[in-house]
Amino acid sequence: MKIWMPAVFAVCCAGTSFAQSGSVSGDLTAFFNQVKNNVVRAAEKMPEEHYGFRPAPEVKTFGGMLGHIADANFSICANASGTPRPAVQVEKTKTAKADIVAALKEAFAFCDAAYGRLSDPAWSAETIKLYGGQRTRAGALILNYGHTFEHYGNLVTYMRMKGLVPPSSER
């Protein structure tokens, strides 16, 4: 883990300044807040007429990608927290920008409660079932952060193709 973490940090977080948290839970929450902010700002910045844009027929639309991020946040954070998953299926039911952005913000707020519990070492270390395997609650939230950041990278590409500067590149 010591070998790859600096490389991951250099790639995903270059040019970003963070307040020092002094704790693993604080760092994970700060990283989640960073990607949450970037995804929401990307969703708000992309004009509604481009929510149906897809770079190739076999990939999700911009709006579909946001819906996928929201759905994954609901699912992973529900498992991590032991809280029932909200019944909403964003990717399959929402197409209007306002509806997608609202659902995305709701999904991130749902996850905020789980990330807020990371400071409890016993809670963080509890083992849960997730996607057919066993993970700690903290491990599930690390997966959630990584998944969200992965798809933020997709959103960046979509925005660049439409001539927009993504939030993480704004000065």
N, C-alpha and C positions, 0 to 999 in steps of 0.2 A: 504494500500500500504506500509506503514511503516513496517508492520510485515513481509511481504514476501520478500521484496527487499534485505535485508541482506542475507537471505537464498539463493536467486538466485545468488547473487554476490559470496557467499562463494563456491557454487557448480561450477559455470561457469568460475570463474576467479581466482581460487586458484593458487598460485604460479606465478601469472603474476604481473609484476610491471607496473604501469601507471604513467605518469606525471600528476600532478594535473592540471585540466583545469580551475576550478573555475566557470564553468557554466554547466547547464544541456545539452545544445547543444554540448559543448565540450566533455562532458562525453559520450553522445550517439555516437558522431562521433568517439571517441577513441575506444569504444567497437566495433563499426562496423569495424573499421580498423583492430582491433585485429582478429576478426573472418575472415575477408576478407583475411588477411595475412595467417592465418592457413589453410584456404580452398585452396588457391592457392598453398601454399607450399605442402600440401597433394597431390594435383593434379599433381604437378611436381615430387614429390618423388615416387609415385606409378609407378612401371614399366608398360609399355604399355600392356604387356601380361596379366596383371591383371585387365585391364579396363573392361573386360567382366565378372569378378568374381562377383558372387552373393552368399551370405551365405546360402540362401534357395530359392527354386523356386519361391516363391510368393513375393520376394523383388527385388528392382532395382539392377542393376549391379553397380559397382563402377562408371563407366563412366556415366551411367544413372542417378545416384544420383547427380553427378556434373552438368549434363545437366538440371536436375530438379532445382537445386539451381540457375543456370544461368537464366532459364526461369522465375522463381519466382522473381528474382531480377529485371529483365526487367519489369515484370507485376506490381509488387508492387511499384517500384520506378517511373514508368510511371504514375500510378494513383496518387502517392504522389506529384509528381512535376507538373502534368498537361501536361506532354510532351508525344507525341505519342510513343507508344511502338514499338521498332524495330520489324520487321516482322519475324526475325529468330526464329525458334523452335529448340533449341539446343538438347533437349532430344530425339526428334523424328528424327533428321537429321544428328547428328554428332556421329561418333563412334571412329575415330582416336584420340589418345591422343592429338596430336598437335592442332587439330581442336577444341577439347573440351576445352583445356586450353586457347586457344586464345579467344573463345567465353565467357568463364568464366571471363577472365580479362576484356573483353569488357562490360559484364554485371555489373561487380563491378565498372568500370569507369562510366558507365551510372548512377549508384546509387550515386557515389561521388558528382555529381552535386546537387542532392536532399539533401544529408546530409550537403552539404556546405551552404544550405539556412536555416538550423535550427537555426542559430543565429538571424534570424529575427523573433521576437515573434509573430508578426501579421500573417506572412506567416505560421509559425508552428501551430498556433491555428485555421487556416481556416479549415472548415469542408468539407470533400470530401466523395464521395460514393466509397465504397470498399467492394467487395464480398457481395453485397446485404445489407450492413449496412452503417452507418455513422461513420466516424472516423476523427480525426484531421490529418493534414499532418504529424505532429510529431508522432501521434499514428500509422499511417501507416508505418512509418520508424522504430518504435519500433517493430511492427509486423515483418517487414522484417529482422531486426537484430535477433529476437528470432527464426524465421524460419530458417535462415541460420545457427545459432548456433545449433539448434536441429539437422539439417542434418550433421553438422560437427561431431556431436557425432556418427552418423552412419558411417561416413568415418573413424573415429578413430577405430571403431570395425572392419571394413573391413581391415584396415592396420594391426591391431594387429593379425588378423587371418592369414595374410601373413607374419608375423614375422617382421613387420616394426614398428619403433617408430614414433608415430604421432608428427607433429610439436609442438604441445602444451606441449608435454612431453620431448622434447629435452632440453638439458642443454646448 
